[in-house]
Amino acid sequence: MSLALISSSLTEIVHEILPTARIETLPLNNGTGIELYLMNEDYPQGQLPQEAALQLMEQPYYWAFCWASGLVLSQYIVDNPELVRGKRVVDFGCGSGVVAIAAAKAGAAEVIACDIDPVAQIATRENAELNEVELVISDDFDNIDGHVDIIIVADVLYDRDNFPWLQRFVERADDVLIADSRVKNFDHPPYQQIARCDGCTMPDLDESAEFRDVRLYRTMTA
């Protein structure tokens, strides 16, 4: 196994709060062949000073982990490339960019990776380069012009304030594909559950079994 590459720019960012952490390459364990710059597997997990903990709560490093839903959705897309092949795709709340990268690898004509977090945008660019795919980076969903064939979404429904986006997605694209492990009583027509898989966040956060239970939902408006 090759030695992990370290992202100096992203490591410098995490050092602002976690001075002993680093961001290094980690191959995903889902058979996609994707590698990502993620938090080191032996990252500091001890009790943080109060100031550091507050900083992390204010600006979490979502992009530094491949969350269970992103892991599952990226595999689903690579295993079912017809979902995105030749299409214009938007990855909403892209985080590390894992789902966008999967779509590009599966043959999408264009993939727009959208996230309001400027560091997530940096991480997505670096991860795209690492995986030798091209992505368009956007910081504002409302600024994406033109027709969108499919919106792909993972790990955004942890906050109920994000639920109104479900309707906006339907209004914006012909097809929407969502992965989530947090909402257990998902009842939002016209979305329907199409699959259910186990997934584990990388690096492992030792999450409970309920958060490893990932469900996929899809709707097509065309």
N, C-alpha and C positions, 0 to 999 in steps of 0.2 A: 504493500500500500504506500502511495506517495505521501510525502510529508505535507501537512496542512499549510496552505498559504495564509498569510495574515494580511488583513486590510489595515494599513497604517492609518488611513483617514478615518475609518469607522472606529478603530480602536482608540484613536485620539479623542473621539467624541464620547465614548463610554467612559474614558478615564476621568472625565469631568466629575463623574459621580462614583464610579467603581474603578479606582486606580489600579487594581490588580487583575482586572478582567481584560479580555482581548477578543477581537472578532476574527475568526479564522474559518477556513473552508471546512464544510462538513457534507459528505455525500448523503443524499436522502436514501432512506431504506425502503422506498416504495417502488423500485424497479424502473423509475423514469430516467435514470442517468443524470439527473440534475444535481449539481452541487451549489451550495449557497454559502455566503459569508454570514455566519451565525455566532452567537455567544459561545465561547469555549465551553466544552462539556463539563469541565471542572471549575466552572465560574464560581465566584464567591457567593455562597448561599447562607452565610452566617448572618447574625443580626446586624443590621445596618445602623449607623448613627442616625438619630432622628432627622437631622438636616438632609442627609442623603436619601432617606426613605421618603421624605416629603417631596424632594426633587423628582424622584422616580414616579411618584403618584401624579405629579403635575405634568411630567413629560415621559411617559413610559417608553421603553425600548421595544415596541411591538415588532419592529422590523428585524430585531436581533434573534427572533425565534421563528421556526416554521411551525405554526400552530396546527393542531390536529386536523382541523377542517381544511386548511390549505394543503396539507400533506395528502389528504384523501382526494380533494378536488383535482389537484394536479395529476394524480395517478388516473383518475376517472377520465380526464380529458385526453391524456396520452393513450389510454386504452380505447377511447372512442373518438378518434380524430375527426370523424365526419361532423362532429358537433361544431367544429371551428374551421375546418379546412376551407381555404379560399374566402373566408369571411372577415369582416371588420369587427374586431372584438374590443370591448372595454373591460378591464379588470378594475373593479371599484374597490377602493381601500386596499391597494395592492400590497402594502407592508413591505416584505422582503422581495416581492415580485415573483414569487414562486408560481402562482397560477398563470400569470402573464407569460412567463417563460415556458410553461407547459403548452400554452396555446400556440406560441410561436414555433415550438418544436413540433407541434402537431399539424403545422401547415397553414395557420391563419394568414390571410393576406396582409393584415395590419393589426397590431395589438397596441392599444393605448392603455398604459398603466397609470392609474389615477390615485393620488393620495395627497391629502392636505399637509402632511408632515414633511418638511423639507429634507429631513434626514432619511426618511423612508424613500424619498426620491433618489437620494444619493446611493442608498443601499441597492435599490432596484437597478440603477444604471450599472453599478459595479457587478451585480449578480448577472445581469444580461450579458455584459462583456465576458464574465467568467464562463458562461454557458454558450457563448458565441451565437447569440441571437440579437435581433434588432427590435427594440421597443420604442414607442413614442411615450414620453413622460408628460403627464398633465397634473397640475396642482388644483384644478377646478373642474368638476364634472359638468357644470353649466357652460363652460367655455369649449366643450367638445362639439364641433360643428359636424354636420352631415349625417348621413344614415348610419345607424349602428345595427349590425345583424344580431349580435348576442352580447349580453352583459354577464360577466362571471364574477361571483362574489363569495368570499370566504371569511368567516370570523368577524362579522360586523354586527351581529344581532345580540351581542353581549349587553348592549345598552338599548333599553326599550325606546329611548328617544330616536333611535335609528329606524324604527319600524315604518315610519312614513315613506322611507326610501323604497319600500317594496312596491308601492303604487307608482312611484316615479319611474322605477325601472321598467315596469310594464308599459308605461306611456312612451318610453324612450326607445325601446328596442323590440325587435320581432321575437326575441327569445331571451329568457333569463334563466341562469343556472346558479343556484345558491347552495353552499355547504355550511352547516351550522351544528354545533354540539352543545349549545347552551339552552335553546328553547325546546322544551319537551312536548308542549301542547300547541304545536304550530298549526294554526287554522286561519290561513290567509288566502282565500280563493283569489285568482285562479291558480295559485301554486299548488302542486301536488307532489307528494313524496315519491321519488323514483328509485331510491337506493338507500341502504344503510350499511355503514362500514365501521370497523374499529380503526382508530388512528391515535398516534401518540405524538405529542409536541416534541420537537427536536430543537435544542437538547432537552432531555426529559425533565419535566417540572414535577414529576411524581403526582400528577393530577389524579383525582378520583376517577373511578370507572365511568361515571356518568358523563364526564367531559371527554372521554375517549370514544363515546358513542356518537358518530358523525352521521347526519342524515342529509341527503341531497334532495333538493326541491327544484322543480322546473315548471315553466309556463311558456307557451308560445302564443303570441297575439296575432300572428299573421295567418 
